[in-house]
Amino acid sequence: MENLAQYFQMGGYAAFVWPAYGLGLIGLVGVLWLSLKSWKDAEQEFSGLKSSRDDGASS
């Protein structure tokens, strides 16, 4: 159990290491969120273009 506590203290650098991990995780989640939002927007735009093309072809 003492080894685990030493690991989480990171040799005295825990005050720098853990916030860096947190900021890194926040950044990755943000990039994932923006990517999924962009993908969803592109799918909606494609759907709209496809349906307008199909409507024009049937006229």
PyMOL CGO cylinders between C-alpha atoms (Angstrom):
from pymol import cmd
from pymol.cgo import CYLINDER

trace = [
    CYLINDER, 0.00, 0.00, 0.00, 2.94, 2.28, 0.67, 0.3, 1, 1, 1, 1, 1, 1,
    CYLINDER, 2.94, 2.28, 0.67, 4.21, 1.76, -2.87, 0.3, 1, 1, 1, 1, 1, 1,
    CYLINDER, 4.21, 1.76, -2.87, 0.84, 2.87, -4.21, 0.3, 1, 1, 1, 1, 1, 1,
    CYLINDER, 0.84, 2.87, -4.21, 0.95, 6.06, -2.13, 0.3, 1, 1, 1, 1, 1, 1,
    CYLINDER, 0.95, 6.06, -2.13, 4.47, 6.74, -3.39, 0.3, 1, 1, 1, 1, 1, 1,
    CYLINDER, 4.47, 6.74, -3.39, 3.28, 6.24, -6.95, 0.3, 1, 1, 1, 1, 1, 1,
    CYLINDER, 3.28, 6.24, -6.95, 0.46, 8.77, -6.54, 0.3, 1, 1, 1, 1, 1, 1,
    CYLINDER, 0.46, 8.77, -6.54, 2.88, 11.27, -4.96, 0.3, 1, 1, 1, 1, 1, 1,
    CYLINDER, 2.88, 11.27, -4.96, 5.11, 10.94, -8.05, 0.3, 1, 1, 1, 1, 1, 1,
    CYLINDER, 5.11, 10.94, -8.05, 8.28, 11.65, -6.11, 0.3, 1, 1, 1, 1, 1, 1,
    CYLINDER, 8.28, 11.65, -6.11, 7.07, 15.10, -5.07, 0.3, 1, 1, 1, 1, 1, 1,
    CYLINDER, 7.07, 15.10, -5.07, 5.99, 16.09, -8.59, 0.3, 1, 1, 1, 1, 1, 1,
    CYLINDER, 5.99, 16.09, -8.59, 2.35, 15.08, -8.20, 0.3, 1, 1, 1, 1, 1, 1,
    CYLINDER, 2.35, 15.08, -8.20, 1.23, 18.72, -8.05, 0.3, 1, 1, 1, 1, 1, 1,
    CYLINDER, 1.23, 18.72, -8.05, 2.49, 19.10, -11.63, 0.3, 1, 1, 1, 1, 1, 1,
    CYLINDER, 2.49, 19.10, -11.63, 1.85, 15.65, -13.07, 0.3, 1, 1, 1, 1, 1, 1,
    CYLINDER, 1.85, 15.65, -13.07, -1.81, 15.09, -12.14, 0.3, 1, 1, 1, 1, 1, 1,
    CYLINDER, -1.81, 15.09, -12.14, -3.06, 18.48, -13.39, 0.3, 1, 1, 1, 1, 1, 1,
    CYLINDER, -3.06, 18.48, -13.39, -1.16, 17.84, -16.64, 0.3, 1, 1, 1, 1, 1, 1,
    CYLINDER, -1.16, 17.84, -16.64, -2.96, 14.51, -16.99, 0.3, 1, 1, 1, 1, 1, 1,
    CYLINDER, -2.96, 14.51, -16.99, -6.25, 16.27, -16.27, 0.3, 1, 1, 1, 1, 1, 1,
    CYLINDER, -6.25, 16.27, -16.27, -5.64, 19.00, -18.85, 0.3, 1, 1, 1, 1, 1, 1,
    CYLINDER, -5.64, 19.00, -18.85, -4.57, 16.40, -21.38, 0.3, 1, 1, 1, 1, 1, 1,
    CYLINDER, -4.57, 16.40, -21.38, -7.75, 14.43, -20.78, 0.3, 1, 1, 1, 1, 1, 1,
    CYLINDER, -7.75, 14.43, -20.78, -9.89, 17.56, -21.08, 0.3, 1, 1, 1, 1, 1, 1,
    CYLINDER, -9.89, 17.56, -21.08, -8.16, 18.37, -24.37, 0.3, 1, 1, 1, 1, 1, 1,
    CYLINDER, -8.16, 18.37, -24.37, -8.74, 14.89, -25.76, 0.3, 1, 1, 1, 1, 1, 1,
    CYLINDER, -8.74, 14.89, -25.76, -12.40, 14.92, -24.76, 0.3, 1, 1, 1, 1, 1, 1,
    CYLINDER, -12.40, 14.92, -24.76, -12.77, 18.35, -26.37, 0.3, 1, 1, 1, 1, 1, 1,
    CYLINDER, -12.77, 18.35, -26.37, -11.24, 17.16, -29.63, 0.3, 1, 1, 1, 1, 1, 1,
    CYLINDER, -11.24, 17.16, -29.63, -13.48, 14.08, -29.60, 0.3, 1, 1, 1, 1, 1, 1,
    CYLINDER, -13.48, 14.08, -29.60, -16.57, 16.25, -28.98, 0.3, 1, 1, 1, 1, 1, 1,
    CYLINDER, -16.57, 16.25, -28.98, -15.66, 18.67, -31.78, 0.3, 1, 1, 1, 1, 1, 1,
    CYLINDER, -15.66, 18.67, -31.78, -14.94, 15.80, -34.17, 0.3, 1, 1, 1, 1, 1, 1,
    CYLINDER, -14.94, 15.80, -34.17, -18.26, 14.10, -33.48, 0.3, 1, 1, 1, 1, 1, 1,
    CYLINDER, -18.26, 14.10, -33.48, -20.13, 17.41, -33.82, 0.3, 1, 1, 1, 1, 1, 1,
    CYLINDER, -20.13, 17.41, -33.82, -18.42, 18.12, -37.13, 0.3, 1, 1, 1, 1, 1, 1,
    CYLINDER, -18.42, 18.12, -37.13, -19.20, 14.62, -38.36, 0.3, 1, 1, 1, 1, 1, 1,
    CYLINDER, -19.20, 14.62, -38.36, -22.87, 15.00, -37.41, 0.3, 1, 1, 1, 1, 1, 1,
    CYLINDER, -22.87, 15.00, -37.41, -23.07, 18.40, -39.15, 0.3, 1, 1, 1, 1, 1, 1,
    CYLINDER, -23.07, 18.40, -39.15, -21.44, 16.99, -42.29, 0.3, 1, 1, 1, 1, 1, 1,
    CYLINDER, -21.44, 16.99, -42.29, -23.88, 14.06, -42.34, 0.3, 1, 1, 1, 1, 1, 1,
    CYLINDER, -23.88, 14.06, -42.34, -26.83, 16.45, -42.06, 0.3, 1, 1, 1, 1, 1, 1,
    CYLINDER, -26.83, 16.45, -42.06, -25.46, 18.62, -44.87, 0.3, 1, 1, 1, 1, 1, 1,
    CYLINDER, -25.46, 18.62, -44.87, -24.85, 15.56, -47.05, 0.3, 1, 1, 1, 1, 1, 1,
    CYLINDER, -24.85, 15.56, -47.05, -28.38, 14.31, -46.33, 0.3, 1, 1, 1, 1, 1, 1,
    CYLINDER, -28.38, 14.31, -46.33, -29.82, 17.66, -47.35, 0.3, 1, 1, 1, 1, 1, 1,
    CYLINDER, -29.82, 17.66, -47.35, -27.78, 17.79, -50.54, 0.3, 1, 1, 1, 1, 1, 1,
    CYLINDER, -27.78, 17.79, -50.54, -28.70, 14.22, -51.40, 0.3, 1, 1, 1, 1, 1, 1,
    CYLINDER, -28.70, 14.22, -51.40, -32.41, 14.82, -50.86, 0.3, 1, 1, 1, 1, 1, 1,
    CYLINDER, -32.41, 14.82, -50.86, -32.33, 18.05, -52.92, 0.3, 1, 1, 1, 1, 1, 1,
    CYLINDER, -32.33, 18.05, -52.92, -30.56, 16.17, -55.71, 0.3, 1, 1, 1, 1, 1, 1,
    CYLINDER, -30.56, 16.17, -55.71, -33.14, 13.37, -55.57, 0.3, 1, 1, 1, 1, 1, 1,
    CYLINDER, -33.14, 13.37, -55.57, -35.99, 15.93, -55.62, 0.3, 1, 1, 1, 1, 1, 1,
    CYLINDER, -35.99, 15.93, -55.62, -34.47, 17.64, -58.67, 0.3, 1, 1, 1, 1, 1, 1,
    CYLINDER, -34.47, 17.64, -58.67, -34.04, 14.36, -60.53, 0.3, 1, 1, 1, 1, 1, 1,
    CYLINDER, -34.04, 14.36, -60.53, -37.68, 13.40, -60.12, 0.3, 1, 1, 1, 1, 1, 1,
    CYLINDER, -37.68, 13.40, -60.12, -38.93, 16.73, -61.54, 0.3, 1, 1, 1, 1, 1, 1,
]
cmd.load_cgo(trace, "trace")
